[in-house]
Amino acid sequence: MSLNDYELIISDVDGVLMREGEPIWPNIYAIRNLIDSDRKVLLLTNNSGFSRVLLSRQLNSLGLKISPDHIITSGTAAAIYMKEKTDIKTVFVVGEEGLVEELKNHGFRLLNTRDLEEETPDAVVVGLDRLCTYEKLSAAMRAVYNGAKFIVTNMDRLWPSRDGLKLGAGALANAISYALKRTPDFVAGKPNPWMIEVAFMITKLDRGFNKAVMIGDQLETDIKMGINAGIDTVLVLTGISTTKDVENSDVKPKFVVRTLQELI
């Protein structure tokens, strides 16, 4: 099996191409080879805080010619969902610069905490927000209580930082869920196969007649999403999940490799 056999290669970023900001060179070389061979390559990340433009620049500096249009964050997926599937126009955001940028670029009007005193937004969008305050999260909760749709970029409980594990976007969203005894109306990120649908939309490939593969380092997000979407999956052992995890999990990738160079 070779990754060159696929018409669309979809890859995670953290744990596949980068680890805590450091390049994972064997995988980067493999993806670079695919791009140079004119394969369609898209990157997917649950990190809604990323600016696609800045991530593209960072990867290009490592030799990966990836345009911002070929990067999908969970913020991108949330914005496209609201644009394509709802009549949402106004949004209150719990999130970082990358998510704010995505929502503005897709034409949504963003409200601030003071605006909420006079207006209930059509939706509250919750992503990872490392500067979130109690008051901001409470304002988001009140907006949902008052009728705003409750949209979440991803339900990641934790994320690994250099200082150890930290709260993920799902932990913030669950504060609202617990307070109001309700679940989000929509979760855009992995393992929701919606992100795969967005990948096909962006590349304009026919969903029924093109062969795609999902590459990732986590069974419960990347691999589960690929399986849910009905495409082939590759677990690469440069991130979180291990061979022991595969043995103990009901989520079974089609291929397991140490690095992507084994598939080039």
Wavefront OBJ file of the C-alpha trace (Angstrom):
o trace
v 0.000 0.000 0.000
v 1.203 3.511 -0.865
v -0.308 6.871 -0.076
v 0.202 7.685 -3.768
v -2.715 5.305 -4.462
v -5.165 7.849 -3.016
v -6.681 10.847 -4.774
v -7.168 12.781 -1.522
v -4.817 12.563 1.455
v -6.178 14.143 4.644
v -3.777 14.530 7.558
v -3.882 15.702 11.132
v -1.262 18.279 12.201
v -0.408 17.833 15.902
v 1.263 14.484 16.456
v 1.728 13.917 12.727
v 3.560 16.954 11.336
v 4.357 18.821 14.541
v 4.901 17.906 18.179
v 4.711 20.867 20.591
v 5.797 23.157 17.772
v 8.710 20.938 16.690
v 8.673 19.352 13.203
v 8.287 15.578 12.872
v 10.615 15.317 9.905
v 9.967 11.775 8.578
v 6.257 12.577 8.220
v 6.938 16.014 6.768
v 9.229 14.475 4.130
v 6.494 11.974 3.239
v 3.775 14.632 2.889
v 6.176 16.841 0.909
v 6.732 13.907 -1.481
v 2.964 13.558 -1.981
v 2.546 17.268 -2.680
v 5.443 17.201 -5.159
v 3.711 14.246 -6.876
v 0.599 16.417 -7.338
v -1.514 14.498 -4.830
v -4.322 16.516 -3.260
v -3.334 17.016 0.401
v -5.539 18.643 3.049
v -4.683 19.245 6.687
v -7.288 18.940 9.452
v -6.858 20.095 13.034
v -9.198 20.301 16.008
v -7.233 23.346 17.168
v -9.596 26.259 16.469
v -7.059 28.781 17.789
v -4.810 28.367 14.747
v -4.851 31.038 12.070
v -4.798 29.098 8.800
v -2.626 31.804 7.255
v -0.016 31.617 10.016
v -0.028 27.797 10.025
v 0.421 27.808 6.249
v 3.420 30.136 6.562
v 4.941 27.952 9.271
v 4.568 24.789 7.192
v 5.835 26.471 4.038
v 8.988 27.430 5.938
v 9.472 23.681 6.541
v 9.132 22.927 2.836
v 5.433 21.964 2.841
v 3.641 23.959 0.154
v 0.240 24.078 1.824
v -2.027 27.058 1.142
v -4.443 28.324 3.838
v -7.304 27.064 1.638
v -6.049 23.501 2.126
v -6.102 23.713 5.933
v -9.318 23.006 7.845
v -9.507 23.842 11.542
v -12.473 22.947 13.719
v -13.227 26.686 13.577
v -13.356 26.510 9.766
v -15.679 23.519 9.992
v -17.952 25.313 12.476
v -18.112 28.461 10.314
v -18.906 26.486 7.138
v -21.574 24.485 8.962
v -23.304 27.651 10.172
v -23.015 29.273 6.734
v -24.249 26.250 4.777
v -26.757 24.659 7.155
v -28.256 27.450 9.280
v -29.524 31.034 9.094
v -27.176 32.213 11.876
v -25.939 35.792 11.386
v -24.756 37.029 14.804
v -22.332 35.171 17.062
v -20.793 35.458 20.524
v -17.399 33.760 20.613
v -15.553 32.007 23.386
v -12.328 31.374 21.530
v -8.996 32.632 20.292
v -7.787 34.648 17.309
v -8.001 31.828 14.762
v -11.681 31.178 15.516
v -12.540 34.876 15.528
v -10.772 35.248 12.157
v -12.710 32.320 10.633
v -16.087 33.656 11.744
v -15.347 37.170 10.472
v -14.089 35.834 7.145
v -17.319 33.869 6.700
v -19.394 37.016 7.208
v -20.734 36.594 10.731
v -21.286 39.641 12.939
v -19.505 39.164 16.261
v -21.016 40.510 19.467
v -19.072 41.397 22.609
v -20.109 40.952 26.227
v -21.582 44.453 26.410
v -23.698 43.806 23.279
v -25.299 40.848 25.061
v -26.984 43.223 27.504
v -29.237 44.378 24.654
v -29.134 41.571 22.088
v -29.162 37.773 22.128
v -26.893 36.359 19.410
v -28.120 33.716 16.985
v -25.352 31.432 18.243
v -22.658 31.033 20.858
v -19.513 29.392 19.445
v -17.155 27.815 21.981
v -13.579 26.824 21.192
v -10.366 26.665 23.168
v -9.876 30.017 24.897
v -6.823 30.267 27.123
v -7.752 33.803 28.168
v -11.377 32.981 28.973
v -12.737 34.531 32.166
v -15.534 33.426 34.457
v -17.584 36.444 33.350
v -17.138 35.659 29.647
v -18.147 32.023 30.084
v -21.126 33.087 32.199
v -22.184 35.556 29.485
v -22.014 32.738 26.916
v -24.112 30.529 29.185
v -26.756 33.251 29.583
v -26.929 33.750 25.808
v -27.555 30.013 25.296
v -30.148 30.101 28.091
v -31.851 32.996 26.276
v -32.129 31.026 23.038
v -28.809 31.205 21.186
v -27.704 28.054 19.351
v -24.883 26.282 21.184
v -22.087 25.450 18.714
v -18.769 23.905 19.801
v -15.621 23.605 17.697
v -14.557 20.328 19.342
v -15.094 18.398 22.546
v -11.429 17.693 23.346
v -11.244 17.306 27.123
v -7.516 18.019 27.353
v -4.575 19.225 25.319
v -0.896 18.469 25.991
v 1.271 21.530 26.605
v 4.926 21.818 27.539
v 3.718 22.451 31.107
v 1.563 19.322 31.147
v -2.105 18.657 30.408
v -4.460 21.632 30.181
v -8.221 22.030 29.774
v -9.485 21.614 26.207
v -12.384 23.278 24.397
v -14.694 20.479 25.523
v -14.019 21.287 29.158
v -15.186 24.881 28.610
v -18.229 23.731 26.645
v -19.108 21.249 29.367
v -19.276 24.042 31.928
v -22.190 25.470 29.933
v -23.685 22.014 29.329
v -23.573 21.194 33.024
v -25.025 24.549 34.078
v -27.955 24.342 31.651
v -28.386 20.558 31.624
v -28.181 20.449 27.824
v -25.799 19.262 25.134
v -24.400 21.409 22.294
v -26.535 21.772 19.178
v -23.537 20.944 16.988
v -19.915 19.898 17.488
v -17.890 20.618 14.338
v -14.552 18.917 15.003
v -13.200 15.393 15.074
v -14.516 12.710 15.368
v -17.529 14.252 13.575
v -17.258 13.175 9.897
v -18.497 16.671 8.997
v -14.824 17.675 8.726
v -14.334 15.040 6.005
v -17.391 16.405 4.197
v -15.830 19.868 4.331
v -12.619 18.411 2.867
v -14.550 17.090 -0.129
v -16.392 20.410 -0.487
v -13.124 22.361 -0.528
v -11.419 20.089 -3.064
v -14.611 19.778 -5.164
v -14.066 16.032 -5.410
v -17.057 13.743 -5.885
v -17.709 12.039 -2.548
v -18.820 8.811 -4.189
v -16.107 8.271 -6.763
v -12.839 9.365 -5.204
v -10.526 7.435 -2.946
v -9.504 9.242 0.245
v -7.448 8.388 3.320
v -7.292 9.941 6.800
v -3.925 10.070 8.595
v -3.779 10.743 12.324
v -2.107 9.962 15.620
v -5.210 9.522 17.795
v -7.645 6.622 17.632
v -10.614 8.373 19.249
v -10.517 11.475 17.046
v -8.638 11.094 13.742
v -9.163 7.387 13.131
v -12.714 7.268 14.471
v -13.649 10.189 12.204
v -12.184 8.496 9.132
v -14.034 5.261 9.913
v -17.291 7.184 10.526
v -16.829 8.872 7.139
v -16.263 5.552 5.379
v -12.695 6.189 4.195
v -9.398 4.375 4.795
v -7.362 5.294 7.870
v -3.686 5.347 8.836
v -2.527 5.573 12.450
v 1.009 6.948 12.642
v 2.826 6.249 15.914
v 4.479 9.662 16.263
v 1.837 11.166 18.549
v -0.510 9.983 21.258
v -1.944 6.534 20.422
v 0.263 3.435 20.668
v 0.125 -0.139 19.334
v -1.112 -1.205 22.775
v -3.939 1.327 22.491
v -4.899 -0.247 19.150
v -5.002 -3.701 20.738
v -7.264 -2.429 23.536
v -9.575 -0.296 21.386
v -12.658 -1.043 19.314
v -11.423 1.621 16.881
v -9.242 -0.206 14.362
v -7.227 1.735 11.743
v -6.691 0.064 8.373
v -2.936 0.677 8.612
v -0.551 1.327 11.525
v 2.928 2.701 10.773
v 5.844 4.104 12.752
v 6.247 6.996 10.277
v 4.585 7.919 7.003
v 7.770 7.186 5.092
v 6.774 3.519 5.299
v 3.888 4.329 2.934
v 5.812 6.298 0.281
l 1 2 3 4 5 6 7 8 9 10 11 12 13 14 15 16 17 18 19 20 21 22 23 24 25 26 27 28 29 30 31 32 33 34 35 36 37 38 39 40 41 42 43 44 45 46 47 48 49 50 51 52 53 54 55 56 57 58 59 60 61 62 63 64 65 66 67 68 69 70 71 72 73 74 75 76 77 78 79 80 81 82 83 84 85 86 87 88 89 90 91 92 93 94 95 96 97 98 99 100 101 102 103 104 105 106 107 108 109 110 111 112 113 114 115 116 117 118 119 120 121 122 123 124 125 126 127 128 129 130 131 132 133 134 135 136 137 138 139 140 141 142 143 144 145 146 147 148 149 150 151 152 153 154 155 156 157 158 159 160 161 162 163 164 165 166 167 168 169 170 171 172 173 174 175 176 177 178 179 180 181 182 183 184 185 186 187 188 189 190 191 192 193 194 195 196 197 198 199 200 201 202 203 204 205 206 207 208 209 210 211 212 213 214 215 216 217 218 219 220 221 222 223 224 225 226 227 228 229 230 231 232 233 234 235 236 237 238 239 240 241 242 243 244 245 246 247 248 249 250 251 252 253 254 255 256 257 258 259 260 261 262 263 264
